[in-house]
Amino acid sequence: MGYFFSILCVSVAMYFLGSVPFGLLIARRFCGLDPRLDGSHNVGATNVARLCGFKWGVLTLACDVLKAYVPVAFLAASGSPELAYPAALCVICGHMFSFFLNYKGGKGVATTVGVFLALSPWHLVVAGIACLAVIWRSGYVSAGSLVLVLTLPLLFLCTGSFGKMLFALVVAALVVYKHRDNIRRLFRGEEKAWLKKE
């Protein structure tokens, strides 16, 4: 009973931590605007960078990565590493379906990076290289993000980490779902590049 209570408490705490909309807080504090009302209408780092400037986008990215990385890394290194996986899923879900934003939110890429940086950094590095290569060649962060989350389960499959593969598949499904509008725009050739073109 105590074990399941621990999982419940950690999961709820991580959901609320993931729900903290750093992109909204940073954009309002430093730029005086609501990123939900312009650009891609998203509170993630890409939209904040587009609307407020690169440095504020980087700050948003760092905050969203760290809110996932720090607690998951702590749990993974603690005496109860099995708590890390439900905690990781809940922090990602909190970011995507934020309690503070009427269960709307970001697309989960930064928190996914934070989670896998804690759980499997070398797999993340390889997937991250693929992601950056796609962004560099295409100019689309959404395309690179999709490559990142779809590469991770393949890497875990290739290395025989089947438990992590299943977890990565669940995360990938969530991220792809949140990118469904981006996917439609990519196919129609209407997706916005990550920086404004003059």
C-alpha positions as CSV (number, residue, x, y, z in Angstrom):
1,M,0.0,0.0,0.0
2,G,2.8,2.4,0.9
3,Y,4.5,1.7,-2.4
4,F,1.4,2.7,-4.5
5,F,0.8,5.7,-2.3
6,S,4.4,6.8,-3.0
7,I,3.9,6.4,-6.8
8,L,0.6,8.4,-6.5
9,C,2.2,11.3,-4.5
10,V,5.2,11.5,-6.8
11,S,3.1,11.3,-10.0
12,V,0.7,14.1,-8.8
13,A,3.6,16.3,-7.7
14,M,5.4,15.8,-11.1
15,Y,2.2,16.6,-13.0
16,F,1.9,19.9,-11.2
17,L,5.6,20.7,-11.7
18,G,5.2,19.9,-15.4
19,S,2.2,22.1,-15.6
20,V,4.2,25.3,-14.7
21,P,4.1,27.3,-18.0
22,F,7.5,28.8,-18.0
23,G,7.1,30.1,-21.6
24,L,4.0,32.1,-20.6
25,L,5.6,33.4,-17.5
26,I,8.8,34.5,-19.3
27,A,6.9,36.0,-22.3
28,R,4.7,38.0,-20.0
29,R,7.5,39.1,-17.6
30,F,10.1,40.1,-20.2
31,C,8.1,40.8,-23.4
32,G,4.7,41.9,-22.1
33,L,2.8,39.5,-24.3
34,D,0.9,36.2,-24.2
35,P,2.4,33.6,-26.6
36,R,-0.9,31.9,-26.8
37,L,-2.3,34.8,-28.8
38,D,0.3,35.0,-31.6
39,G,2.6,32.9,-33.7
40,S,1.8,29.3,-33.3
41,H,-0.2,30.1,-30.2
42,N,2.0,27.8,-28.2
43,V,3.8,28.4,-24.9
44,G,6.9,26.4,-25.9
45,A,10.4,27.7,-26.5
46,T,10.1,27.9,-30.3
47,N,7.1,30.3,-30.2
48,V,8.6,32.3,-27.4
49,A,11.9,32.6,-29.5
50,R,9.9,33.7,-32.5
51,L,7.9,36.3,-30.6
52,C,10.3,37.6,-28.0
53,G,13.7,36.8,-29.3
54,F,16.2,34.0,-29.2
55,K,17.5,34.5,-25.7
56,W,14.0,34.2,-24.2
57,G,13.4,31.1,-26.2
58,V,16.6,29.6,-24.9
59,L,15.6,30.5,-21.3
60,T,12.2,28.9,-21.8
61,L,13.8,25.8,-23.3
62,A,16.2,25.6,-20.3
63,C,13.4,25.9,-17.8
64,D,11.3,23.3,-19.5
65,V,14.2,20.9,-19.8
66,L,15.3,21.3,-16.2
67,K,11.8,20.9,-14.6
68,A,11.8,17.4,-16.1
69,Y,15.5,16.6,-15.8
70,V,16.2,17.5,-12.1
71,P,13.5,15.5,-10.4
72,V,13.7,12.5,-12.8
73,A,17.5,12.4,-12.4
74,F,17.1,12.5,-8.6
75,L,14.5,9.7,-8.6
76,A,16.6,7.6,-11.0
77,A,19.6,7.9,-8.7
78,S,17.7,7.4,-5.5
79,G,16.9,4.1,-3.8
80,S,13.6,3.9,-5.7
81,P,14.5,4.3,-9.4
82,E,11.2,2.6,-10.4
83,L,9.5,5.9,-9.4
84,A,11.4,7.7,-12.2
85,Y,9.2,6.4,-15.0
86,P,5.8,7.3,-13.8
87,A,7.3,10.6,-12.6
88,A,8.8,11.2,-16.1
89,L,5.5,10.5,-17.9
90,C,3.6,12.7,-15.5
91,V,5.9,15.7,-15.9
92,I,5.6,15.4,-19.7
93,C,1.8,15.1,-19.4
94,G,1.7,18.1,-17.1
95,H,3.6,20.2,-19.7
96,M,1.3,19.1,-22.5
97,F,-2.0,19.3,-20.5
98,S,-1.3,22.0,-18.0
99,F,-3.6,22.4,-15.0
100,F,-2.8,26.1,-15.1
101,L,-3.7,26.5,-18.8
102,N,-7.1,24.7,-18.7
103,Y,-5.4,21.5,-19.7
104,K,-3.7,22.9,-22.7
105,G,0.0,23.5,-23.0
106,G,3.2,22.8,-24.8
107,K,4.1,20.0,-27.2
108,G,6.3,18.1,-24.7
109,V,9.6,18.1,-26.6
110,A,11.7,20.1,-24.0
111,T,10.3,18.0,-21.2
112,T,11.0,14.8,-23.2
113,V,14.6,16.0,-23.6
114,G,14.9,16.5,-19.9
115,V,13.4,13.1,-19.1
116,F,15.7,11.2,-21.4
117,L,18.7,13.3,-20.4
118,A,18.1,11.8,-17.0
119,L,17.2,8.3,-18.0
120,S,19.3,7.6,-21.0
121,P,21.6,10.4,-22.0
122,W,23.6,8.6,-24.8
123,H,20.5,7.6,-26.6
124,L,19.3,11.2,-26.3
125,V,22.5,12.5,-27.8
126,V,22.2,10.3,-30.9
127,A,18.5,11.2,-31.3
128,G,19.4,14.9,-30.7
129,I,22.0,14.8,-33.4
130,A,19.4,13.5,-35.9
131,C,16.9,16.2,-34.7
132,L,19.4,19.0,-35.1
133,A,20.4,17.7,-38.6
134,V,16.8,17.8,-39.7
135,I,16.2,21.3,-38.3
136,W,19.4,22.5,-40.0
137,R,18.4,21.1,-43.3
138,S,14.7,21.9,-43.3
139,G,14.4,24.9,-41.0
140,Y,11.5,23.3,-39.2
141,V,11.7,22.6,-35.5
142,S,8.5,20.5,-35.6
143,A,10.1,18.2,-38.1
144,G,13.3,17.8,-36.0
145,S,11.2,17.3,-32.9
146,L,9.3,14.4,-34.5
147,V,12.5,12.8,-35.7
148,L,13.8,13.1,-32.1
149,V,10.9,11.3,-30.5
150,L,10.6,8.6,-33.2
151,T,14.3,7.9,-33.2
152,L,14.4,7.2,-29.5
153,P,12.3,4.0,-29.5
154,L,14.3,2.7,-32.5
155,L,17.6,3.2,-30.6
156,F,16.3,1.4,-27.5
157,L,15.1,-1.5,-29.8
158,C,18.5,-1.7,-31.4
159,T,20.2,-1.8,-28.0
160,G,17.8,-4.3,-26.5
161,S,16.4,-1.9,-23.9
162,F,12.8,-3.1,-24.4
163,G,11.3,-1.5,-21.3
164,K,12.7,1.9,-22.2
165,M,11.6,1.3,-25.8
166,L,7.9,0.9,-24.6
167,F,8.2,4.0,-22.5
168,A,9.7,5.9,-25.4
169,L,6.9,4.7,-27.7
170,V,4.3,6.1,-25.3
171,V,6.1,9.4,-25.1
172,A,6.5,9.5,-28.9
173,A,2.7,8.9,-29.4
174,L,1.9,11.8,-27.1
175,V,4.4,14.2,-28.8
176,V,3.1,13.1,-32.3
177,Y,-0.5,13.7,-31.1
178,K,0.4,17.2,-29.9
179,H,2.1,17.9,-33.3
180,R,-0.8,16.8,-35.4
181,D,-1.5,20.4,-36.7
182,N,2.2,20.8,-37.5
183,I,2.2,17.5,-39.4
184,R,-0.7,18.7,-41.5
185,R,1.0,22.0,-42.2
186,L,4.2,20.2,-43.1
187,F,2.4,18.1,-45.7
188,R,0.7,21.2,-47.1
189,G,3.9,23.2,-47.1
190,E,2.5,25.8,-44.7
191,E,4.6,25.2,-41.7
192,K,6.5,28.2,-40.4
193,A,10.3,28.1,-40.2
194,W,11.8,28.5,-36.7
195,L,13.1,32.0,-37.5
196,K,11.2,34.8,-39.3
197,K,12.5,35.3,-42.8
198,E,12.8,39.0,-43.9
